[in-house]
Amino acid sequence: MKSLVGETMATEEEHVRFAAERALEPSQIGRARRKSLREVHSEQQGKVCDKWLRYLDVYEAVFARFRDQPVRILEIGVQNGGSLEVWAKYFPRATAIVGCDVNPECAKLRYNDERIKLVIGDAGSASAEREIVAHAPEFDIIIDDGSHKSSDIIKCFARYFGHLTNTGLYIVEDLHCSYRQGFQGGLYDPHSSMSFFKRLVDINNSEHWGVARQRAETLEAFSEKYSVRFDESQLASVSSLEFSNSLCVITKNIPGRNTLGPRKVAGHDASILAKLIALDGTLIDESDETANPWIRESTLERESEAAREQLTQIAKLQGEQKSLIDVANAGEKAIAELRTGLEEAEKRAEGQRMKVQELESVIESTRQKLVTQEAATVTVSAERAALTNGLSIAREALAAAQHFSEELSTKLVESEDWIFRLSAERVAYERRLAEHADREKLLAASNAAMQFRLNEHERVLETSRLRLTAEELALEQANMARKSVEWRLSERFDEIATLTQRLHEKENEVAAARAEAGAIVAMRKQLAEKDAAIVQARNASQKAEAQLARRFDEIAALTLALRERDSALRESESALRDKEGALREKDDALRDKDGVLREKTGEIAAAREKVARLEPQLMAATRAAQDEKKESASQLSERFAEITRLTRIVNDVEASAKKAESQRDWLREIASILHGGSSSLKGKLFACLPAAWRRAQQMEQLKRSRLFDAEAYFAGNPDVAKSAQDPLRHYLRHGLLEDRSLNISSKEEAK
C-alpha cells in the first residue's frame, strides 16, 4: 500500500504538468517553465503570508491548469494580507483576487495591484456575500482560511459553493482544528467540519445508495445544528474530494459528468471470463438497499454513541474510584480517631495510676503512724476495714484499666487487619482500572490506524480519477491539434510546392502526435494496472471493516466486564458498610468503658475523701491508745499482725501496679512497631506489600528488639505451638491474662 501511494504521489505532479503544457500554444511552451509556488512564496518580501509547506506542494499540482487562465480567486481569512500578493504573482492573468476578513484592522491594508480587493465582515453573513459577489459573481478558486470553526466552515460552504464555476476548486485549510474542542470539533464529533466533508464523499456516490433519498437529507444533522440549507443541485455538482493532511480540495462539475458512466471493455481475449465482453457500454446495476439496516442509521452516529457510552462508563468508574478512596480515607480517619481514643484512655489510666499512688501514699502514712504510736483501737479496726475496702476498689479499678487496655489492643489488631484488607482491595481496583485504560488506548490506536488506512485508500482512488480526467483532457487537446494541422494543410494545398519544407514539419508534428497517442495507450494500460491495485485496496478495506467489526465485539466484551466489575464494586461497598457498622459498635463499647472508668475514678475520689475524714479520728484513737497501752498489749500484738498483713497486701498492690505499668509500656512498644509510621509515605507503601511478608518483617523486628520472640514463646508453651495459633495474638488475648512467660532472658518475667 505504501508503494502504491508513493507512486501515485510521485506521478501526479508530472501528469498535471504534462496536461498543462498540452493546453498551451506551441509558442507558450517555452514560457511554462516558471517559478514554482514554493519559490514565489519564499521570495515574498511584502506583507506576511503564512502557509504550511504541505499546502504549497498540493496547490502546485491542483492550480497548474489555472496558472495562465483569467481566474477569479476568493480567500476567506487574510490576516496580514500577504497571501493575496502571492496569488497575484502566481496567477499573472487573474482578473479578480478578493479577500474577506472579519477583523476590522484588515481595512488598513493597502495594495498597488488593482485586481486585489478587500471585504471587511463576517463571510457567513448575507451582507458580506453581497459585497463579495459585487466584485465577481463567480470564482474559479475559493480558499477557506478563516476562523477554522466547524460552524463557520460549513456555513461558508453552503453560501459560496454556488458561486464556484464548473471545474472550479473549493479548498478548506487547517482541518486539523476539527479535532479540537475549542474549534467545535473532536475525533468522534458527528458535527465537526471533517465529519461534514466525509459525508460529502457519500453524496458524491449517491447513485449507489440503493434508496430513493435526496442528497440534502444526509446533511439534515448539520442543517439543524448550524441553521443552514443545502441546495440539492449544488450537492449534485460535487465532482470529487481530495483529502490531504489538514486540507480538503473539492472539485465542482456539472452533475451529468459526476456519474460513474458506462462500462468500457477493451481487448478481445476473454478466456477467463467471457461474459465481460457483453458488458461493454452497459451501466452499473442498481441495488435495492431499502432493507439494509445501515441505511436507516448512520455508522458515524453509532460510533459517536458508542464513544459517548464509553466516556460515560469511564466517568462512572472514576466516580466510583473516588468514592472508594473517600471510604478508605474515612476508614483511616476512624482508625486515627480510635488511636486517639486509645491515647486518651492511656492518659486516663495514667491519671488513675497517679491516684492509686496517692492512695498508697496515704496508706503508707497511716501504717507508719500506727507503728510509731504502737496502739490501735476499735476505731482503728473500723478504719482498717474502710482502708481494705478502698484497696479492693483500687484493685478493681486497676483490673478494669488492665482489661480495657487488653480490649484496646485486641481492637487495634482487628483494625490493622481491616486496614490491610482495605489497602489490598484498593490496590487491586486501581490495577484493574489501569488495565482497562490500557485496553481503551490500544482500541483507540487500532481504530485510528484503520481510519488512516481507509483515508489512504480513498486518496489513491481520487488521485487515479483526477489523473484519468487530465489524460482525457490531454487526448482532446491532441485531437484538436491534429484537426488544426489538417485544416491548415487543406487551406495551403495550392502552395505545396513553396511550402514543402513546412509540410514536412507538419508531418513530423503528426508523427509526434501519434507517438503521444501511443504514450496515451501505454498510460491507459498503466491506468488498468492502477484499477487492479484499487480493487486490491477495496479488498483490504473490506478486511479492515471485518477487523473493525471484531473490534466492536471486543468493545461489547469489555462492556460486559465493566458491568461485572460494577457488581463487584457494589459488593465491596456493602462490605465496607458492614465494617463501618462494626466500627460504630466498637465506638459505643469504648464510650461504655469510658463511663466505667469515670465511675471508678469517682469511687477512688470518694475513698480519698473518706480517708481525709478519718484522719482526725485516727489521731484521737492514737491518744486514747496511749492511755490504754498497758491494757491493750494483747490487742496491740494482734494489730501488729494485721498491719503486717496489710503491708504485705500493699506490697502486692505495688507489685501489681508496677507489673501493669510494665505491661502498658511493653504494649506501647509493640504497637509502635506494628503501626509506627502508618500515616507516612513509607508506612503507606509498607501497607501495600503482601500481608504475610509484612507479618514476617514485624515478627523479626520484635525479635531483634527483644520484645517478643515467637520461637521462645512456642518453646515455653507447647500447647500454643500445637494449636498453630499466631503466637503474638495468643499472648495478647490469653497469655497476659494467664500470666504466661515470654522466656526472654534480658526482659522481666512480666513482659
C-alpha positions in Angstrom: 0.0 0.0 0.0 2.8 2.4 0.8 4.5 1.8 -2.6 1.2 2.4 -4.4 0.6 5.7 -2.6 4.2 6.8 -3.1 4.0 6.0 -6.9 0.7 7.9 -7.2 2.0 11.0 -5.5 5.3 10.9 -7.5 3.5 10.7 -10.9 0.6 13.1 -10.0 2.6 16.3 -10.3 4.3 15.2 -13.6 0.9 14.2 -15.1 -0.7 17.5 -14.3 2.3 19.4 -15.6 2.1 17.4 -18.9 -1.6 18.2 -19.2 -1.0 21.9 -18.6 1.7 22.1 -21.2 -0.5 20.4 -23.7 -3.1 23.1 -23.1 -0.7 25.9 -24.2 0.1 27.1 -27.7 3.5 25.8 -29.1 4.8 29.4 -28.7 4.0 29.3 -24.9 5.6 26.0 -24.0 9.0 27.6 -23.5 7.5 30.2 -21.1 5.8 27.4 -19.0 9.0 26.8 -17.1 8.5 29.4 -14.5 8.8 29.8 -10.7 7.0 27.3 -8.6 4.6 28.3 -5.8 7.3 27.4 -3.3 9.7 29.9 -4.9 7.1 32.6 -5.2 6.2 32.2 -1.5 9.8 32.1 -0.3 10.6 35.3 -2.3 7.6 37.2 -0.8 9.0 40.5 0.6 5.9 42.5 1.3 3.1 41.5 3.6 3.4 38.3 5.7 2.0 35.1 4.1 1.5 32.1 6.4 1.1 28.7 4.7 2.1 25.2 5.7 4.7 23.6 3.3 2.3 20.7 2.5 -0.3 23.2 1.2 2.3 24.7 -1.3 3.0 21.2 -2.8 -0.7 20.4 -3.2 -1.5 23.8 -4.6 1.3 23.4 -7.2 -0.5 20.3 -8.6 -4.1 21.4 -8.5 -3.5 25.0 -9.6 -1.4 24.1 -12.7 -4.4 24.2 -15.1 -5.3 27.7 -13.8 -1.8 29.2 -14.0 -2.3 31.1 -17.3 -6.0 31.5 -17.2 -8.1 34.6 -16.3 -9.0 33.2 -12.9 -11.1 34.8 -10.1 -10.0 33.9 -6.6 -11.8 34.3 -3.3 -9.8 33.8 0.0 -11.8 33.8 3.3 -9.4 35.0 6.1 -6.4 37.1 5.1 -4.6 38.0 8.4 -1.7 40.2 7.3 -2.7 40.1 3.6 0.4 38.5 2.2 -1.3 35.6 0.6 -3.3 37.9 -1.7 0.0 39.3 -3.0 1.4 35.7 -3.5 -1.7 34.8 -5.6 -1.3 37.9 -7.7 2.3 36.9 -8.6 1.5 33.2 -9.1 -1.6 33.9 -11.3 -0.4 36.7 -13.6 -3.6 36.6 -15.7 -6.0 36.6 -12.8 -8.8 39.2 -13.2 -10.0 39.4 -9.6 -8.4 38.4 -6.2 -10.9 39.1 -3.4 -10.1 38.7 0.3 -12.5 38.7 3.2 -11.7 39.0 6.9 -13.8 39.8 10.0 -11.0 41.7 11.7 -11.6 45.5 11.1 -7.9 46.1 11.4 -7.5 44.5 7.9 -9.2 47.6 6.5 -5.8 49.3 6.9 -4.2 47.0 4.3 -3.2 48.7 1.0 -2.3 47.1 -2.3 -0.7 48.5 -5.5 -2.4 45.8 -7.6 -5.9 46.9 -8.7 -7.0 43.2 -9.0 -6.8 42.8 -5.2 -10.0 43.8 -3.3 -10.8 43.6 0.4 -14.1 43.0 2.1 -14.4 43.5 5.9 -17.1 41.5 7.6 -18.3 38.0 8.5 -18.1 35.9 5.4 -21.0 33.8 6.7 -23.3 36.8 6.6 -25.6 37.9 3.7 -24.1 41.5 3.7 -20.6 40.2 3.2 -21.8 37.8 0.5 -23.4 40.7 -1.4 -20.2 42.8 -1.3 -18.0 39.8 -2.4 -20.3 39.0 -5.3 -20.2 42.6 -6.4 -16.5 42.2 -7.2 -17.0 38.9 -9.0 -20.3 36.9 -9.4 -18.4 33.6 -9.8 -15.0 32.3 -8.7 -12.7 29.7 -10.1 -10.9 29.1 -6.8 -12.3 29.6 -3.3 -10.0 29.1 -0.3 -11.4 29.0 3.3 -8.7 30.0 5.7 -11.0 31.8 8.2 -11.8 31.0 11.8 -11.4 27.2 11.3 -14.5 26.7 13.5 -16.8 23.9 12.2 -19.9 26.1 12.2 -18.2 28.9 10.1 -16.6 26.3 7.6 -20.0 24.6 7.0 -21.9 27.9 6.7 -19.4 29.3 4.2 -19.5 26.2 2.1 -23.3 26.3 1.9 -23.2 30.0 1.0 -20.3 30.2 -1.5 -20.2 26.7 -3.3 -22.9 28.0 -5.5 -20.7 30.9 -6.6 -18.0 28.4 -7.8 -17.7 27.9 -11.6 -17.9 24.4 -13.1 -14.5 22.7 -12.9 -13.6 25.2 -10.1 -11.9 24.3 -6.8 -13.3 24.9 -3.3 -10.4 24.4 -0.7 -10.6 24.3 3.1 -7.4 24.7 5.0 -6.3 23.8 8.6 -8.8 21.0 9.1 -6.7 19.7 12.0 -8.7 22.2 14.1 -11.8 20.0 13.6 -10.2 17.5 16.1 -10.1 20.2 18.8 -12.9 21.1 21.2 -12.0 24.8 21.1 -12.9 24.8 17.3 -16.2 22.9 17.8 -14.7 19.5 16.9 -13.3 16.2 18.2 -12.3 12.8 16.8 -15.8 11.4 17.1 -17.8 14.6 16.9 -20.6 13.9 14.4 -21.0 17.7 13.7 -17.3 18.6 13.0 -16.2 20.0 9.7 -14.2 16.8 9.0 -17.4 14.8 9.6 -19.2 17.1 7.1 -16.7 16.6 4.3 -16.7 12.8 4.9 -20.4 12.9 4.4 -19.9 14.8 1.1 -17.9 11.7 0.0 -21.2 9.7 0.4 -23.1 12.4 -1.5 -20.5 12.1 -4.4 -21.5 8.4 -4.5 -25.3 8.9 -4.1 -26.1 6.9 -7.3 -25.0 3.7 -5.5 -27.1 4.2 -2.3 -29.8 1.9 -3.4 -32.6 4.0 -1.8 -34.7 6.9 -3.0 -33.3 9.7 -0.9 -32.3 13.3 -1.5 -28.7 14.2 -1.0 -29.6 17.0 1.3 -31.3 14.6 3.7 -27.9 13.1 4.7 -26.9 16.6 5.9 -30.0 17.3 8.0 -28.0 16.9 11.2 -25.7 19.8 10.1 -28.6 21.8 8.8 -30.3 21.6 12.2 -27.1 22.1 14.2 -25.9 25.2 12.3 -29.2 26.6 10.8 -28.1 26.3 7.2 -29.7 25.0 4.0 -28.0 23.0 1.2 -29.1 23.2 -2.4 -29.8 19.8 -4.0 -28.5 20.9 -7.4 -25.2 22.2 -5.9 -24.7 19.0 -3.9 -25.1 17.1 -7.2 -22.3 19.2 -8.7 -19.7 17.9 -6.2 -17.4 16.0 -8.6 -14.5 14.9 -6.3 -13.0 15.4 -2.9 -9.3 15.1 -2.3 -8.1 14.9 1.3 -4.5 15.8 2.4 -3.1 16.5 5.8 -5.3 19.2 7.3 -6.6 20.1 3.7 -9.6 19.2 1.6 -9.9 20.1 -2.1 -13.4 19.8 -3.6 -13.8 19.9 -7.4 -17.1 21.1 -8.9 -18.6 20.0 -12.3 -21.9 19.8 -14.0 -24.0 16.9 -12.5 -24.0 14.9 -15.7 -20.2 14.4 -15.6 -20.2 13.3 -11.9 -21.7 9.8 -12.5 -19.8 6.6 -12.9 -20.8 6.4 -16.6 -20.9 3.3 -18.9 -18.6 0.4 -18.6 -15.7 0.3 -21.2 -14.3 -3.1 -22.2 -11.1 -3.2 -24.3 -9.3 -6.2 -25.9 -10.6 -9.4 -27.4 -9.1 -12.3 -25.4 -11.6 -13.2 -22.6 -10.7 -16.8 -21.9 -11.2 -16.5 -18.2 -14.5 -14.5 -18.0 -16.0 -14.3 -21.5 -19.2 -12.5 -20.4 -17.3 -9.3 -19.7 -17.2 -8.5 -23.5 -21.0 -8.3 -23.5 -20.9 -5.7 -20.7 -19.2 -3.1 -22.9 -21.3 0.1 -22.8 -23.6 -1.0 -20.0 -24.4 0.9 -16.8 -23.8 -0.3 -13.3 -26.6 -2.4 -11.8 -28.8 -0.7 -9.3 -29.1 -2.5 -6.0 -32.2 -2.2 -3.7 -30.8 -1.4 -0.2 -34.0 -0.4 1.5 -33.8 -3.4 3.8 -30.2 -2.6 4.7 -30.1 -1.6 8.4 -27.1 0.7 7.8 -29.3 2.8 5.5 -31.6 3.6 8.4 -28.9 4.7 10.9 -25.6 6.3 10.3 -22.5 4.4 11.1 -20.9 7.7 12.3 -23.8 8.2 14.7 -23.4 4.7 16.1 -19.7 5.2 16.6 -20.4 8.5 18.3 -23.0 6.9 20.6 -20.6 4.1 21.4 -17.9 6.6 22.2 -20.2 8.6 24.4 -21.2 5.4 26.3 -17.6 4.5 26.9 -16.8 8.0 28.2 -19.9 7.8 30.5 -18.7 4.4 31.8 -15.2 5.8 32.4 -16.5 8.8 34.2 -18.7 6.5 36.3 -15.7 4.2 37.2 -13.7 7.3 38.1 -16.5 8.5 40.4 -16.7 5.0 42.0 -12.9 5.0 42.4 -13.1 8.4 44.1 -15.9 7.1 46.4 -13.9 4.1 47.3 -10.9 6.3 48.1 -13.1 8.5 50.2 -14.3 5.4 52.1 -10.7 4.3 52.6 -9.8 7.7 53.8 -12.8 7.7 56.2 -11.6 4.3 57.5 -8.1 5.6 58.1 -9.6 8.6 59.8 -11.7 6.3 62.0 -8.6 4.3 62.9 -6.8 7.6 63.7 -9.7 8.5 66.0 -9.5 5.1 67.5 -5.8 5.5 68.2 -6.5 9.0 69.7 -9.1 7.4 71.9 -6.6 4.8 72.9 -4.1 7.5 73.8 -6.7 9.4 75.8 -7.6 6.1 77.6 -4.0 5.6 78.4 -3.8 9.1 79.8 -6.8 8.4 81.9 -5.2 5.2 83.1 -2.1 7.2 83.9 -4.2 9.5 86.0 -5.8 6.6 87.6 -2.4 5.2 88.5 -1.4 8.5 90.0 -4.5 8.5 92.1 -3.7 4.9 93.2 -0.2 6.0 94.1 -1.6 8.9 96.2 -3.9 6.5 97.9 -0.9 4.1 98.6 1.0 7.1 100.0 -1.9 7.8 102.3 -1.9 4.1 103.4 1.8 4.2 103.9 1.5 7.3 106.1 -1.2 5.6 108.1 0.8 2.5 108.6 3.8 4.5 109.8 1.6 6.4 112.3 0.3 3.1 113.6 3.8 1.7 114.1 5.1 4.8 115.8 2.0 5.2 118.0 2.1 1.5 118.9 -1.6 1.5 119.5 -4.8 0.5 117.9 -8.4 0.7 118.9 -11.8 -0.4 117.8 -12.0 2.9 115.8 -8.7 1.8 114.1 -10.4 -1.6 113.2 -13.2 0.3 111.6 -10.8 2.5 109.7 -8.8 -0.6 108.7 -12.0 -2.1 107.2 -12.5 1.1 105.2 -8.9 1.1 104.0 -9.3 -2.5 103.0 -12.5 -1.6 101.1 -10.6 1.2 99.4 -7.8 -1.2 98.4 -10.4 -3.5 96.9 -11.8 -0.7 94.9 -8.4 0.3 93.7 -7.6 -3.3 92.7 -10.9 -3.5 90.8 -10.1 -0.2 89.1 -6.7 -1.4 88.2 -8.0 -4.7 86.9 -10.7 -2.7 84.8 -8.0 -0.5 83.4 -5.9 -3.5 82.5 -8.9 -5.2 80.9 -9.7 -2.0 79.0 -6.1 -1.9 77.7 -6.3 -5.5 76.6 -9.6 -4.8 74.7 -8.0 -1.8 73.0 -5.0 -3.9 72.0 -7.4 -6.5 70.5 -9.3 -3.8 68.7 -6.1 -2.4 67.4 -5.1 -5.7 65.9 -8.5 -6.1 64.3 -8.3 -2.6 62.9 -4.9 -3.4 61.5 -6.3 -6.5 59.7 -9.2 -4.4 58.3 -6.7 -1.7 57.1 -4.6 -4.3 55.4 -7.6 -5.8 53.6 -8.9 -2.4 52.5 -5.5 -1.4 51.1 -5.2 -4.7 49.2 -8.7 -4.1 47.7 -7.9 -0.6 46.7 -4.6 -1.6 45.0 -6.4 -4.4 43.1 -9.1 -1.9 42.0 -6.5 0.6 40.8 -4.7 -2.1 38.9 -7.9 -3.2 37.1 -8.7 0.4 36.2 -5.2 0.9 34.8 -5.6 -2.3 32.7 -8.9 -1.1 31.4 -7.3 2.3 30.4 -4.6 0.4 28.6 -7.2 -1.6 26.6 -9.0 1.6 25.7 -5.8 3.2 24.5 -5.0 0.2 22.3 -8.5 0.1 20.9 -8.3 3.9 20.1 -4.9 3.4 18.4 -6.2 0.5 16.4 -9.3 2.4 15.2 -7.1 5.4 14.3 -4.8 3.2 12.3 -7.7 1.6 10.4 -9.2 5.0 9.7 -5.9 6.2 8.4 -5.6 3.2 6.0 -9.2 3.9 4.7 -8.3 7.5 4.1 -5.2 6.4 2.1 -7.4 4.0 0.0 -9.8 6.9 -0.7 -7.0 9.2 -1.6 -5.5 6.7 -4.1 -8.9 6.3 -5.7 -9.5 10.0 -6.0 -6.0 10.6 -7.4 -6.5 8.0 -10.0 -9.8 9.6 -11.1 -8.1 13.0 -11.3 -5.3 11.6 -13.4 -7.8 9.9 -15.7 -9.7 13.2 -16.2 -6.4 15.0 -17.0 -5.5 12.3 -19.5 -8.8 12.6 -21.3 -8.3 16.4 -21.4 -4.8 15.9 -22.9 -6.3 13.5 -25.5 -8.9 16.0 -26.5 -6.3 18.7 -26.9 -4.2 16.3 -29.1 -7.3 15.7 -31.3 -7.8 19.5 -31.6 -4.1 20.0 -32.6 -4.5 17.2 -35.2 -7.6 18.8 -36.7 -5.9 22.2 -36.7 -3.0 20.7 -38.7 -5.4 19.0 -41.2 -7.2 22.3 -41.7 -4.0 24.2 -42.4 -2.9 21.5 -44.9 -6.2 21.8 -46.8 -6.0 25.6 -46.8 -2.5 25.6 -48.2 -2.9 22.7 -50.7 -2.2 25.1 -53.7 1.1 26.2 -52.1 2.6 22.7 -51.7 5.5 23.5 -53.9 6.6 26.5 -52.0 5.7 25.1 -48.6 7.2 21.6 -48.9 9.5 22.2 -46.0 6.6 23.3 -43.8 4.6 20.3 -44.9 7.4 18.0 -43.7 7.4 19.9 -40.4 3.7 19.4 -40.1 4.1 15.7 -40.9 6.7 15.5 -38.1 4.1 17.1 -35.8 1.6 14.5 -36.8 4.1 11.7 -36.1 4.8 13.3 -32.7 1.0 13.3 -32.0 0.8 9.7 -33.0 3.7 8.9 -30.6 1.9 10.8 -27.9 -1.2 8.7 -28.7 0.9 5.6 -28.2 2.0 7.1 -24.9 -1.6 7.6 -24.0 -2.3 4.0 -24.8 0.6 3.0 -22.6 -0.8 5.3 -19.9 -4.2 3.6 -20.3 -2.5 0.3 -19.6 -0.9 1.7 -16.5 -4.4 3.0 -15.5 -5.7 -0.5 -15.8 -3.0 -1.7 -13.5 -3.9 1.0 -11.1 -7.5 -0.1 -11.3 -6.4 -3.6 -10.3 -4.5 -2.0 -7.4 -7.7 -0.1 -6.5 -9.6 -3.4 -6.4 -6.9 -4.8 -4.1 -7.3 -1.7 -1.9 -11.0 -2.3 -1.8 -10.4 -5.8 -0.7 -8.1 -4.6 2.0 -10.8 -2.1 3.0 -13.3 -4.9 3.4 -10.8 -6.8 5.5 -10.4 -3.6 7.6 -14.2 -3.4 8.0 -14.3 -7.0 9.2 -11.5 -6.3 11.7 -13.5 -3.2 12.8 -16.5 -5.5 13.4 -14.3 -7.7 15.6 -13.2 -4.6 17.5 -16.9 -3.8 18.2 -17.3 -7.4 19.6 -14.3 -6.7 21.8 -15.9 -3.5 23.0 -19.1 -5.4 23.8 -17.0 -7.9 25.8 -15.3 -5.1 27.7 -18.7 -3.5 28.4 -19.8 -6.9 30.0 -16.6 -7.0 32.0 -17.2 -3.4 33.2 -20.7 -4.5 34.4 -19.3 -7.4 36.3 -16.8 -5.1 37.9 -19.6 -2.7 38.8 -21.3 -5.6 40.6 -18.1 -6.5 42.5 -17.7 -2.8 43.5 -21.3 -2.8 44.8 -20.5 -5.9 46.9 -17.3 -4.1 48.2 -19.4 -1.1 49.2 -21.8 -3.4 51.1 -18.8 -5.0 52.9 -17.5 -1.5 53.7 -20.8 -0.5 55.2 -20.8 -3.6 57.4 -17.3 -2.7 58.6 -18.5 0.8 59.3 -21.3 -0.6 61.5 -18.8 -2.8 63.3 -16.6 0.3 63.9 -19.6 2.2 65.3 -20.3 -0.7 67.7 -16.7 -0.6 68.9 -17.0 3.1 69.4 -20.1 2.5 71.6 -18.2 -0.1 73.6 -15.3 2.4 74.1 -17.7 5.0 75.3 -19.2 2.5 77.8 -15.6 1.7 79.0 -15.1 5.5 79.5 -18.2 5.6 81.6 -16.9 2.8 83.8 -13.6 4.5 84.2 -15.3 7.7 85.2 -17.3 5.8 87.8 -14.2 4.1 89.2 -12.5 7.5 89.3 -15.3 8.9 91.4 -15.2 5.9 93.8 -11.4 6.4 94.3 -12.0 10.2 94.9 -14.7 9.2 97.5 -12.3 6.8 99.2 -9.7 9.6 99.4 -12.2 12.0 101.0 -13.2 9.2 103.4 -9.5 8.8 104.4 -9.2 12.5 104.9 -12.3 12.5 107.2 -11.0 9.5 109.2 -7.6 11.1 109.8 -8.7 13.2 112.9 -10.4 10.2 114.3 -7.1 8.3 113.9 -5.3 10.9 115.9 -7.9 10.7 118.7 -7.6 7.0 118.6 -3.9 7.3 118.9 -4.1 9.4 122.0 -6.7 7.0 123.5 -4.4 4.1 122.7 -1.5 5.7 124.6 -3.8 5.9 127.6 -4.8 2.3 127.3 -1.4 1.0 126.2 -0.9 -1.4 129.1 -4.5 -2.7 128.9 -4.4 -3.5 125.2 -1.0 -5.2 124.9 -2.5 -8.4 123.6 -4.7 -6.4 121.2 -1.6 -4.5 120.1 0.2 -7.7 119.1 -2.9 -8.7 117.0 -2.9 -5.3 115.4 0.8 -5.6 114.6 0.0 -8.9 112.9 -2.9 -7.2 111.0 -0.6 -4.4 110.0 2.0 -6.9 108.7 -0.8 -8.5 106.6 -1.8 -5.1 105.3 1.8 -4.3 104.5 2.0 -7.5 102.5 -1.2 -6.6 100.7 0.1 -3.1 99.9 3.4 -4.6 98.6 1.3 -6.9 96.4 -0.7 -3.9 95.1 2.5 -2.0 94.4 3.9 -5.1 92.5 0.7 -5.3 90.5 0.8 -1.6 89.7 4.4 -1.9 88.6 3.6 -5.0 86.5 0.6 -3.2 84.9 2.8 -0.2 84.1 5.5 -2.5 82.6 2.8 -4.3 80.5 1.5 -1.0 79.3 5.0 0.2 78.2 5.5 -3.2 76.5 2.2 -2.8 74.7 3.1 0.7 73.6 6.4 -0.6 72.1 4.6 -3.5 70.4 2.1 -1.0 68.9 4.8 1.4 67.8 6.4 -1.5 65.8 3.2 -2.8 64.4 1.6 0.6 63.5 4.5 3.0 63.6 4.7 5.4 60.7 1.4 4.2 59.2 0.4 7.7 58.2 3.8 8.5 56.5 4.6 7.7 52.8 6.9 4.8 53.9 4.1 3.4 56.1 1.6 3.6 53.3 4.0 1.9 50.9 4.7 -0.8 53.5 0.9 -1.3 53.9 0.7 -2.1 50.2 3.1 -5.1 50.5 1.8 -8.7 51.0 0.4 -9.3 54.5 2.5 -12.4 55.0 5.7 -10.6 54.2 4.8 -7.7 56.4 4.0 -10.0 59.3 7.3 -11.8 59.0 9.2 -8.5 59.0 7.3 -7.3 62.1 8.0 -10.5 64.0 11.7 -10.3 63.0 11.8 -6.7 64.3 10.1 -7.7 67.6 12.7 -10.4 68.0 15.6 -8.0 67.4 14.2 -5.5 69.8 13.8 -8.4 72.4 10.2 -7.5 72.9 8.7 -10.8 71.7 10.3 -14.0 70.4 7.8 -16.3 68.7 10.1 -19.3 68.8 10.9 -18.8 72.5 7.2 -18.4 73.3 6.4 -21.7 71.4 9.2 -23.4 73.3 7.9 -22.3 76.7 4.3 -23.0 75.8 4.0 -26.3 73.8 0.2 -26.2 73.9 0.2 -23.0 71.9 2.7 -24.5 69.4 0.4 -27.5 68.9 -2.6 -25.3 68.2 -0.8 -23.5 65.4 -2.1 -20.1 66.5 -0.3 -16.8 65.9 2.0 -16.5 68.9 1.7 -12.7 69.3 -2.1 -12.7 69.1 -2.3 -15.6 71.5 -0.2 -13.8 74.1 -2.2 -10.5 73.7 -5.5 -12.3 74.1 -4.7 -15.1 76.5 -1.1 -15.1 77.7 -1.3 -11.8 79.5 -4.4 -12.9 81.5 -2.9 -16.3 82.2 0.5 -14.7 83.2 2.4 -16.9 80.7 6.1 -16.5 80.4 7.8 -15.0 77.3 11.1 -16.8 78.0 13.2 -13.7 77.1 16.2 -13.7 79.5 17.0 -10.0 79.2 13.5 -8.8 80.0 11.5 -9.1 83.2 9.2 -12.1 83.5 6.1 -9.9 83.3 7.0 -8.9 79.8 
